[in-house]
């Protein structure tokens, strides 16, 4: 029972680490914050360029991991629409 509990906890930790490694939203927020700091004069253009290069490299790594997990990127024709949902609010007189 103890081993099962430890396995469960370690599985949750591994899932959280994997999600963090593949989540690009934090990096996009970091880049946006850096752009704001540049506009406010808190960063020089050189500091911003270094930070931007680092963030973009990490974004490329995430994208490469995502493509590696899924195989090849999707191409036109590789997908099929299986349904459409639509709503309309018409007023009848």
NORQUIHU-V48096 format. One record per residue. N is the residue number from 1. BURIAL is 1 if it has 24 or more other C-alpha atoms within 12 Angstrom, else 0. Layout:
BEGIN
n=N burial=BURIAL
n=N burial=BURIAL
END
This chain:
BEGIN
n=1 burial=0
n=2 burial=0
n=3 burial=0
n=4 burial=0
n=5 burial=0
n=6 burial=0
n=7 burial=0
n=8 burial=0
n=9 burial=0
n=10 burial=0
n=11 burial=0
n=12 burial=0
n=13 burial=0
n=14 burial=0
n=15 burial=0
n=16 burial=0
n=17 burial=0
n=18 burial=0
n=19 burial=0
n=20 burial=0
n=21 burial=0
n=22 burial=1
n=23 burial=0
n=24 burial=1
n=25 burial=0
n=26 burial=0
n=27 burial=1
n=28 burial=0
n=29 burial=0
n=30 burial=0
n=31 burial=1
n=32 burial=0
n=33 burial=0
n=34 burial=1
n=35 burial=0
n=36 burial=0
n=37 burial=0
n=38 burial=0
n=39 burial=0
n=40 burial=0
n=41 burial=0
n=42 burial=0
n=43 burial=0
n=44 burial=0
n=45 burial=0
n=46 burial=0
n=47 burial=0
n=48 burial=1
n=49 burial=0
n=50 burial=0
n=51 burial=1
n=52 burial=1
n=53 burial=0
n=54 burial=0
n=55 burial=1
n=56 burial=0
n=57 burial=0
n=58 burial=1
n=59 burial=1
n=60 burial=0
n=61 burial=0
n=62 burial=1
n=63 burial=0
n=64 burial=0
n=65 burial=0
n=66 burial=0
n=67 burial=0
n=68 burial=0
n=69 burial=0
n=70 burial=0
n=71 burial=0
n=72 burial=0
n=73 burial=0
n=74 burial=0
n=75 burial=0
n=76 burial=0
n=77 burial=0
n=78 burial=0
n=79 burial=0
n=80 burial=0
n=81 burial=0
n=82 burial=0
n=83 burial=0
n=84 burial=0
n=85 burial=0
n=86 burial=0
n=87 burial=0
n=88 burial=0
n=89 burial=0
n=90 burial=0
n=91 burial=0
n=92 burial=0
n=93 burial=0
END
